Amino acid sequence: MRELTAAGVEFVRERHLGTLSTMSKRGAIHAVPVGFTFHDGIVRIITSRTSQKVHNVLREGTATVSAVDGARWIAFQGVASIHDDPVEIARAVALYAERYRQPRENPLRVAIHLVPTRLMGSTGLLA
């Protein structure tokens, strides 16, 4: 799999929202805006356990997260899973707060993990 360049690492640290795409029960693409982080080889998204994206990940186990800023863009495709362990949720929240802002309290919060199997992006972001 390709690696991020220094510019790619900087891009995923800058404040950009992304789009999480999963497959719906009816076979359509379910694409929603999300805040995401990329740390230690894992894309993390915090959300409520009752959300459609969680149901889709549990059913299909795959997802794509992409972000675009002008001519710069990146997309992570891979294996997705849901994590409800309080330590992992706290880690995902801390990373989110570092990149965006402290999220509101959510007793139903879970973390989506996406382990990339394919990385695509614009020139200069990938090695």
Backbone as CSV, one residue per row, in Angstrom:
resi,resn,N_x,N_y,N_z,CA_x,CA_y,CA_z,C_x,C_y,C_z
1,MET,0.842,-1.181,0.000,0.000,0.000,0.000,0.888,1.244,0.000
2,ARG,0.413,2.278,-0.626,1.159,3.545,-0.679,1.210,4.183,0.703
3,GLU,2.159,5.084,0.877,2.349,5.782,2.150,2.079,7.267,1.960
4,LEU,1.758,7.937,3.058,1.622,9.389,3.021,2.995,10.047,2.990
5,THR,3.130,11.099,2.211,4.328,11.932,2.254,4.183,12.879,3.446
6,ALA,5.191,13.702,3.688,5.096,14.715,4.746,3.909,15.640,4.467
7,ALA,3.691,15.987,3.192,2.548,16.828,2.831,1.229,16.093,3.083
8,GLY,1.210,14.786,2.867,0.018,13.991,3.142,-0.296,13.922,4.625
9,VAL,0.748,13.760,5.437,0.569,13.753,6.891,0.010,15.097,7.344
10,GLU,0.554,16.166,6.803,0.070,17.504,7.148,-1.392,17.673,6.727
11,PHE,-1.748,17.169,5.559,-3.123,17.286,5.064,-4.107,16.617,6.020
12,VAL,-3.770,15.425,6.540,-4.704,14.735,7.437,-4.637,15.276,8.866
13,ARG,-3.754,16.214,9.124,-3.728,16.914,10.417,-4.479,18.242,10.351
14,GLU,-4.545,18.837,9.152,-5.289,20.085,8.977,-6.775,19.825,9.203
15,ARG,-7.497,20.891,9.493,-8.931,20.734,9.757,-9.707,20.643,8.444
16,HIS,-9.945,19.427,8.025,-10.776,19.141,6.856,-11.838,18.142,7.278
17,LEU,-13.069,18.375,6.899,-14.083,17.351,7.067,-13.931,16.352,5.940
18,GLY,-14.436,15.181,6.148,-14.367,14.143,5.134,-15.745,13.603,4.836
19,THR,-15.768,12.607,3.984,-16.988,11.886,3.657,-16.741,10.413,3.936
20,LEU,-17.623,9.821,4.724,-17.583,8.382,4.963,-18.601,7.741,4.033
21,SER,-18.129,6.787,3.239,-19.016,6.068,2.328,-19.069,4.604,2.730
22,THR,-20.302,4.119,2.917,-20.548,2.717,3.234,-21.656,2.226,2.307
23,MET,-21.899,0.939,2.331,-22.965,0.377,1.504,-24.224,0.194,2.350
24,SER,-25.330,0.729,1.850,-26.603,0.596,2.556,-27.166,-0.810,2.366
25,LYS,-28.176,-1.098,3.144,-28.850,-2.398,3.084,-29.423,-2.665,1.694
26,ARG,-29.812,-1.603,0.995,-30.397,-1.739,-0.346,-29.353,-1.752,-1.453
27,GLY,-28.067,-1.691,-1.080,-27.007,-1.738,-2.082,-26.599,-0.389,-2.621
28,ALA,-27.143,0.681,-2.077,-26.777,2.033,-2.506,-25.605,2.530,-1.655
29,ILE,-24.895,3.510,-2.166,-23.812,4.117,-1.396,-24.422,5.092,-0.395
30,HIS,-24.032,4.939,0.854,-24.460,5.844,1.925,-23.251,6.723,2.230
31,ALA,-23.296,7.987,1.834,-22.166,8.909,2.003,-22.600,10.041,2.930
32,VAL,-21.827,10.241,4.010,-22.166,11.270,4.992,-20.904,12.046,5.389
33,PRO,-21.063,13.338,5.707,-19.915,14.118,6.163,-19.509,13.685,7.574
34,VAL,-18.192,13.637,7.808,-17.665,13.235,9.114,-16.371,13.984,9.413
35,GLY,-16.094,14.114,10.688,-14.758,14.466,11.122,-14.013,13.150,11.285
36,PHE,-12.750,13.116,10.921,-11.985,11.872,11.043,-10.553,12.190,11.422
37,THR,-9.901,11.197,11.991,-8.476,11.319,12.294,-7.750,10.120,11.704
38,PHE,-6.464,10.285,11.461,-5.616,9.192,10.989,-4.398,9.160,11.881
39,HIS,-4.286,8.088,12.657,-3.200,7.960,13.626,-2.854,6.486,13.777
40,ASP,-1.564,6.188,13.784,-1.087,4.802,13.927,-1.703,3.861,12.896
41,GLY,-1.904,4.368,11.687,-2.409,3.535,10.604,-3.902,3.264,10.635
42,ILE,-4.642,3.955,11.502,-6.085,3.739,11.625,-6.820,5.060,11.420
43,VAL,-7.841,5.036,10.564,-8.764,6.158,10.438,-9.825,5.942,11.509
44,ARG,-10.074,6.988,12.301,-11.077,6.897,13.364,-12.169,7.949,13.159
45,ILE,-13.410,7.520,13.426,-14.576,8.393,13.353,-15.399,8.122,14.603
46,ILE,-15.826,9.177,15.285,-16.717,8.988,16.423,-18.145,9.256,15.979
47,THR,-19.072,8.464,16.532,-20.474,8.573,16.139,-21.341,7.869,17.169
48,SER,-22.632,7.943,17.000,-23.573,7.232,17.861,-23.760,5.804,17.376
49,ARG,-23.888,4.898,18.315,-24.047,3.480,17.958,-25.325,3.214,17.169
50,THR,-26.285,4.140,17.222,-27.560,3.962,16.517,-27.546,4.517,15.093
51,SER,-26.428,5.081,14.656,-26.385,5.719,13.337,-26.409,4.688,12.203
52,GLN,-26.877,5.129,11.057,-26.926,4.257,9.883,-25.526,3.799,9.481
53,LYS,-24.540,4.671,9.625,-23.170,4.285,9.237,-22.672,3.118,10.079
54,VAL,-23.034,3.070,11.361,-22.644,1.945,12.224,-23.316,0.669,11.739
55,HIS,-24.605,0.735,11.454,-25.321,-0.446,10.941,-24.684,-0.950,9.648
56,ASN,-24.318,-0.019,8.769,-23.711,-0.410,7.496,-22.349,-1.066,7.703
57,VAL,-21.539,-0.512,8.593,-20.214,-1.098,8.865,-20.375,-2.487,9.477
58,LEU,-21.291,-2.629,10.417,-21.501,-3.944,11.037,-21.932,-4.986,10.009
59,ARG,-22.734,-4.582,9.046,-23.231,-5.514,8.036,-22.177,-5.817,6.973
60,GLU,-21.460,-4.798,6.492,-20.556,-4.962,5.349,-19.080,-5.071,5.724
61,GLY,-18.649,-4.339,6.756,-17.254,-4.424,7.194,-16.252,-3.690,6.318
62,THR,-16.740,-2.829,5.430,-15.844,-2.033,4.599,-16.338,-0.596,4.545
63,ALA,-15.426,0.315,4.223,-15.799,1.724,4.118,-14.698,2.473,3.386
64,THR,-15.035,3.680,2.970,-14.069,4.612,2.377,-14.257,5.961,3.053
65,VAL,-13.150,6.574,3.427,-13.168,7.939,3.947,-12.346,8.782,2.992
66,SER,-12.924,9.894,2.550,-12.202,10.779,1.642,-12.334,12.219,2.113
67,ALA,-11.372,13.029,1.698,-11.397,14.461,2.010,-10.840,15.210,0.808
68,VAL,-11.354,16.413,0.593,-10.902,17.228,-0.529,-10.755,18.670,-0.071
69,ASP,-9.718,19.314,-0.570,-9.489,20.735,-0.319,-8.888,21.303,-1.594
70,GLY,-9.731,21.921,-2.415,-9.256,22.420,-3.706,-8.768,21.262,-4.561
71,ALA,-7.539,21.358,-5.030,-6.972,20.304,-5.867,-6.368,19.160,-5.047
72,ARG,-6.276,19.339,-3.739,-5.728,18.281,-2.883,-6.852,17.377,-2.393
73,TRP,-6.617,16.065,-2.471,-7.611,15.117,-1.999,-6.940,13.830,-1.559
74,ILE,-7.639,13.096,-0.716,-7.135,11.812,-0.235,-8.320,10.890,0.001
75,ALA,-8.107,9.600,-0.173,-9.153,8.610,0.088,-8.522,7.365,0.697
76,PHE,-9.106,6.921,1.800,-8.693,5.700,2.482,-9.793,4.662,2.268
77,GLN,-9.473,3.527,1.653,-10.428,2.425,1.507,-9.938,1.294,2.392
78,GLY,-10.871,0.580,3.025,-10.399,-0.532,3.827,-11.448,-1.243,4.637
79,VAL,-10.938,-1.975,5.609,-11.740,-2.798,6.496,-12.196,-1.926,7.665
80,ALA,-13.496,-1.926,7.915,-14.060,-1.083,8.969,-14.654,-1.953,10.078
81,SER,-14.563,-1.432,11.301,-15.121,-2.128,12.458,-15.603,-1.102,13.476
82,ILE,-16.451,-1.571,14.381,-17.035,-0.717,15.412,-16.407,-1.082,16.752
83,HIS,-16.043,-0.046,17.530,-15.413,-0.256,18.835,-16.192,0.488,19.906
84,ASP,-16.591,-0.251,20.956,-17.332,0.371,22.054,-16.566,0.332,23.373
85,ASP,-15.313,-0.071,23.325,-14.459,-0.085,24.509,-14.223,1.354,24.976
86,PRO,-14.480,1.664,26.250,-14.321,3.046,26.734,-12.926,3.630,26.517
87,VAL,-11.896,2.818,26.613,-10.531,3.316,26.403,-10.350,3.729,24.939
88,GLU,-10.854,2.917,24.030,-10.726,3.254,22.608,-11.586,4.450,22.240
89,ILE,-12.762,4.542,22.818,-13.607,5.706,22.552,-12.909,6.973,23.047
90,ALA,-12.332,6.912,24.245,-11.621,8.076,24.790,-10.451,8.457,23.891
91,ARG,-9.734,7.479,23.346,-8.618,7.752,22.426,-9.137,8.439,21.167
92,ALA,-10.225,7.930,20.605,-10.801,8.517,19.393,-11.299,9.939,19.660
93,VAL,-11.902,10.164,20.823,-12.385,11.500,21.182,-11.211,12.465,21.335
94,ALA,-10.149,12.020,21.994,-8.969,12.881,22.185,-8.352,13.266,20.848
95,LEU,-8.244,12.326,19.930,-7.692,12.627,18.608,-8.610,13.585,17.847
96,TYR,-9.912,13.365,17.947,-10.884,14.250,17.306,-10.752,15.668,17.864
97,ALA,-10.685,15.786,19.191,-10.582,17.100,19.835,-9.311,17.829,19.413
98,GLU,-8.246,17.081,19.201,-6.972,17.673,18.758,-7.093,18.249,17.350
99,ARG,-7.817,17.574,16.479,-7.935,18.019,15.087,-9.060,19.026,14.879
100,TYR,-10.155,18.859,15.588,-11.337,19.696,15.363,-11.658,20.537,16.597
101,ARG,-12.376,19.955,17.526,-12.776,20.605,18.784,-13.284,19.501,19.708
102,GLN,-13.445,19.838,20.987,-13.986,18.857,21.928,-15.430,18.546,21.531
103,PRO,-15.756,17.276,21.286,-17.144,16.957,20.909,-18.068,17.003,22.124
104,ARG,-19.335,17.122,21.851,-20.328,17.100,22.924,-20.351,15.704,23.560
105,GLU,-20.849,15.641,24.771,-21.002,14.345,25.434,-22.013,13.504,24.657
106,ASN,-21.762,12.204,24.594,-22.672,11.308,23.890,-22.572,9.925,24.541
107,PRO,-23.528,9.561,25.378,-23.474,8.252,26.046,-23.600,7.071,25.081
108,LEU,-24.032,7.321,23.859,-24.166,6.249,22.856,-22.961,6.184,21.915
109,ARG,-21.900,6.912,22.235,-20.752,7.036,21.334,-20.012,5.708,21.157
110,VAL,-19.608,5.474,19.919,-18.708,4.392,19.544,-17.654,4.990,18.617
111,ALA,-16.642,4.212,18.341,-15.610,4.625,17.386,-15.619,3.668,16.204
112,ILE,-15.631,4.232,15.020,-15.442,3.436,13.810,-13.949,3.444,13.514
113,HIS,-13.389,2.264,13.291,-11.997,2.131,12.851,-12.010,1.702,11.398
114,LEU,-11.201,2.329,10.600,-10.991,1.905,9.221,-9.502,1.655,9.071
115,VAL,-9.136,0.411,8.798,-7.740,0.055,8.541,-7.572,0.035,7.030
116,PRO,-6.830,1.002,6.497,-6.725,1.127,5.042,-6.043,-0.071,4.378
117,THR,-6.642,-0.502,3.269,-6.024,-1.491,2.393,-5.636,-0.847,1.065
118,ARG,-6.177,0.340,0.831,-5.843,1.107,-0.374,-5.872,2.586,-0.031
119,LEU,-4.875,3.302,-0.486,-4.763,4.735,-0.249,-4.602,5.426,-1.594
120,MET,-5.457,6.409,-1.846,-5.385,7.172,-3.089,-5.327,8.650,-2.733
121,GLY,-4.727,9.450,-3.588,-4.668,10.870,-3.309,-4.031,11.651,-4.441
122,SER,-4.089,12.955,-4.278,-3.541,13.838,-5.295,-2.021,13.843,-5.252
123,THR,-1.425,14.345,-6.301,0.020,14.416,-6.426,0.627,15.150,-5.246
124,GLY,1.662,14.558,-4.695,2.376,15.160,-3.589,1.950,14.678,-2.225
125,LEU,0.771,14.055,-2.104,0.307,13.571,-0.799,0.698,12.125,-0.525
126,LEU,1.022,11.390,-1.586,1.363,9.981,-1.454,2.731,9.668,-2.033
127,ALA,3.446,8.754,-1.401,4.749,8.298,-1.901,4.562,7.090,-2.786
